[in-house]
Amino acid sequence: MKVRGRVVHEPIEGGFWGIVDEDGERYQPIDDLPPNVRHDGLAVEADVEPVGLVSLMMWGKTVRVRSIRPI
């Protein structure tokens, strides 16, 4: 599914990168985001696939990022 939103850095459990979409829905990638989009507040468009895992952070929906690009 396509997600448009902003990259956020959360300091929980040593820190991780996530995506918050335009409606406030949170997505937690199960793999690291590419270095070129690891900028807090960066507007992005991503193609993500829900994976349905439970994360220790319990921050948002866990997803696999298929592609992501700044917009």
C-alpha positions in Angstrom: 0.0 0.0 0.0 1.1 3.6 -0.6 1.8 5.8 2.4 2.5 9.6 2.2 3.8 11.2 5.4 6.9 12.2 7.3 9.9 10.3 8.7 10.3 10.6 12.4 13.0 9.5 14.8 11.8 8.1 18.1 14.3 7.8 21.0 12.5 4.7 22.4 14.7 1.7 23.2 17.9 3.2 21.7 16.0 5.0 18.9 14.4 4.0 15.6 13.0 5.5 12.5 9.3 5.5 11.7 6.8 7.0 9.3 3.7 9.0 10.3 1.2 9.4 7.5 -1.0 12.4 6.7 -3.8 11.1 9.0 -1.5 10.5 11.9 -1.2 6.7 11.5 2.2 5.4 12.6 4.2 2.8 10.7 7.3 1.1 12.1 9.6 -0.5 9.5 11.0 -3.9 10.5 14.2 -3.0 8.6 16.3 0.2 8.8 15.2 3.0 6.5 17.8 3.8 3.8 20.3 6.5 4.9 19.0 9.1 2.3 15.6 9.3 4.1 16.8 9.2 7.7 15.9 12.8 8.3 13.4 13.7 11.0 10.5 15.5 9.4 11.3 14.5 5.8 8.2 14.2 3.6 8.2 10.8 1.9 6.1 8.5 -0.2 6.5 4.8 0.6 5.2 1.5 -0.7 4.8 -0.6 2.4 3.6 -4.1 3.2 2.0 -4.9 6.6 3.7 -7.8 8.3 1.6 -8.2 11.4 4.5 -8.6 13.9 4.4 -7.4 17.5 7.2 -5.0 18.2 8.8 -4.3 21.6 8.3 -0.6 20.9 4.5 -1.0 20.4 4.7 2.2 18.4 2.8 1.6 15.2 1.9 -0.9 12.6 4.9 -3.0 11.6 5.6 -2.9 7.9 8.2 -3.9 5.4 9.2 -0.9 3.2 9.3 -2.0 -0.4 10.3 1.4 -1.7 10.6 4.9 -0.2 11.4 8.3 -1.7 11.5 11.9 -0.6 8.7 14.2 -2.0 
